[in-house]
């Protein structure tokens, strides 16, 4: 090779680059610079007389600095050799062989290499993966990175990422298997997969929260566009039919369903805009309702994670914001409990609206009715996978708490009947039943399954889906009553919908359980409704 | 195997519908009734509300410092700033959990009740008229003050001492970016 610097240009003679020699030279350059510096410092320390040539800024120090200054240029030359390499570790090109010449050629050669890749060809994928270090280095180099992006253009970049993206395992893979696949990807591949295969990884249990979040956020504009197109198709030409008079046309029922799905996307969007959220689930198509799960905090790093499942009449468009607000406050309360107890642990709280909760308009349909456990049963299957995915996606399992309210507690109950969910604590509140009358069916450690029942909450005494949890052996009662101090009775949470209200004993108990601090206020008493739902053991 | 109770479906539906309405179902279908997020948003801006609650906390701490004993208060290290959340009744309003203030350690237990009275007294000046004592047992005390607009503060003592504030619904003059 020619090793003098200065001047670039495409004219010159044939330059021959040996990658082995260049790698060795780069290594020697580093060793040599380190040796000069080290010797200079050692001699300076051991010699009582100051030697000007060894001082800071003297010839020896400048020599070491010069040697280090040559490293980026030599690195460029080596990268060019790798990009041009045809076989046997040798590359040739017509040029000057200087560092500047090499640097000038690199963007074009990177683009040429990327252009030749075929996303469907495994060999191409391998070649691209081997270029990752090189691409990463120049992506951070403003000068060359800019040139590469300019030459590739948007389509070219998508093409590159498409080449890196690989499909996840089939849908029936376990969260552990999905995580094994994810972990085997390089960081660039993970990024490519989240951006270009978001519809396939955003909802996959076992993918870390950051990946799910990125993938699902990338899906929002695509899903919105698709739904808007559907709505345009459904309403096109409808203005011609006006059975209710001029200007009032009959819109097909499907159009309202699409509008509801678009409203759900709006709700997700505005919740994410609040900041500090992760979108762990977004499915606008598979159910009667849009499904979504939003975390407050970082599920990948939090020491304590809770997953809340709501019940009857909840939808993403109508309920997500309110539930997310509850979860934001619950997170604050749980973190306050931790620090009050001397711990600096962190908390993430998830609002899981990942199933079709029963709605008013489904009451008359047996399979969609709030009186049927069908929706809870199928939702429970998905919820169990979601729980498992949290543990599978992390090196260290968090303390995981399942929370279920009303019909959502029944869904939670069905989820907890799956083994291996990793749930450490569970609280059901205002529960009409857990889908079983046998505590042994619920895979939650002994002493860690709780129920809360406020006074005047008739739903909690329904026992519609298994016996009333109050009578289920091995389910500990937590209080919804307020404390009494100096003979003054303070307010308590009552009814079906105040369990998470700020400042209530029930909210404190839920926060203390999520935080894992203990210190809950217990209540094993029974109300009038419970007496009505008591069945002898042999009838359960 | 899951065993189901044999109940009449129609009666169950009627009971659930009744229960849901008793519980506070609303027209948009959301089950939880949230005083804090459903209450009408205040005309006070979020910036003003945060400044006001910051002042209230300073007064609470001053009262505690003067009458119970000087302590070093700081931001909770396990929180990274305010947490914003939406309000249902007004698309433009939000509620905020302010970063909790913390003392490493606590006061002598015999002065806990007095300290709670001091906090409560300052809180009442700022409209926190409803006091809920959540936990009161040896070595463990926690109370919450509630205001009409859904705002609340929490004061708790155990290994450490905490003072948190959750605002009611307010609109921002200048909405922060998504980062916080």
Interface residues (C-beta under 8 A of the other chain):
Chain A: X270 X271 X272 X273 X274 X275 X276 X296 X310 X311 X312 X313 X314 X315 X318 X319 X321 X322 X323 X324 X325 X326 X328 X329 X331 X332 X333 X335 X336 X337 X338 X339 X340 X341 X342 X343 X344 X345 X346 X359 X360 X363 X366 X369 X370 X371 X372 X373 X405 X406 X417 X430 X432 X433 X435 X436 X437 X438 X441 X456 X457 X458 X459 X462 X463 X464 X465 X466 X467 X482 X483 X485 X490 X491 X495 X496 X497 X498 X500 X501 X502 X503 X504 X505 X508 X519 X521 X540
Chain B: X2 X3 X4 X5 X7 X9 X12 X13 X15 X16 X17 X18 X19 X20 X22 X23 X24 X25 X28 X29 X30 X31 X32 X33 X34 X35 X36 X37 X38 X76 X77 X78 X79 X80 X83 X84 X85 X86 X87 X88 X91 X94 X95 X97 X100 X102 X130 X131 X132 X133 X134 X135 X136 X140 X142 X144 X145 X146 X150 X152 X154 X156 X157 X158 X159 X160 X161 X162 X164 X166 X176 X177 X178 X179 X180
